[in-house]
Amino acid sequence: MKEKFIKSTIVLIIGGIITKILGMLNKVIMARYLGTEGLGIYMMILPSFILFLNISSFGFPVAVSKLVSEDDRNNKKLIFTSIIFVLFINFLLMIFILFIAKYLSFNLLHEKRSYYAIMAISLVIPFASISGILRSYFFGRERMGPHVISHITEDIVRIIAMVIGVPFFMHKGVEYAVCFVILTNIISEVTSILILFLFLPKNFSLTRSDVKPSKIYLRDCLSISIPTTATRLIGSICYFLEPIILTGVLLYVGYPNSVIVREYGIISGYALPLILLPSFFSNAISQALLPVITKKYKMRDIAGVKRKIRQGIAYSLLIGIPLTIVLEMFPDKLLKLLYNTTSGVSYIRFLAPVCLLQYIQAPLASTLDALGMSKENFTSNLAGVLTRLVMLPLFSLIKIGMWGLIFSTSLNVVVVTMMNIKQVRKKLE
């Protein structure tokens, strides 16, 4: 079990390094082709995109991964039950997005150029949902290779599409270029789905019974997915409301819209991606931890569970601490190297130490899900979100510009991490 956990973690870390490099390259291409203004529009849309993606998957990837790891169900029936239900949710969500797109872009984001991109989100979500459920099957089986290969290929396809398409659409207008960036996800997700299908077991032949939805399996999935979705939704809702609240309050206190868009783009497009660079490592740890802790806890091996949690946190900090030191010492050089800018240095120096706590959040959240504590995970995230949403307008009203966003984000990280630690300790006492 130990060797399998370490092997899974190493595979995910290597894959994470490659995909993070490709992801950074993708962001660099986006930043350079779209420009600061285009990147700002994209980053204002991104919270809505993430919110809709989280709703569309309905927490089923986590549920499927956990149930597959228990190894006492018909996995084919489980997967198809999940896909059918999630696609039904996606259909309703697509209609909703098309209905609210204009109001969201014109009245809430105060950026009419985001309209086409928000419409495009509705076309992406079904493909992303199917891809997520297929990946979760391989996570549950502790087969990390298919996920890594599909993710790398997906990123390469997205980069090629960006290089070819973004310059063309920029000549037509920045709003069309941003819309195209969203649509590249369809090409990349379809590529990922095809690759994942190739890695399914040879005996994964389907019968009529396999594709018939199971009420029992759906109930099992929903018992996990509903609190998981609620947890993700509150984070996504906060992220969704963030630019709306921030823009509204800063416009009220006298900041021009051009400054708000530019500074928000700097924080969300330059500073935060750089600070969260080690997150690929902690995410790899959390993905490998879920099936391992699920099995150990099912066998009542509490000592083994504690040992894996300590390993997960230690491994996350092993790379998080050195990178934090580098970010504190050379933020300007890293920004210049990656984005050809030095904007955001002060933001990075403040947030980098705080985000050490962020790096251990993913392993802790995965542990709570594996221990059947998804509700407690939801409670922690709800407390963090409420803290952030309350403090964001209060900080913004005192005319400190984007530092209101920085301070409220920091408080969110501290609250969620501390509460997760407390919940895990209480469960394993």
Disulfide bonds with the S-S distance in Angstrom:
none
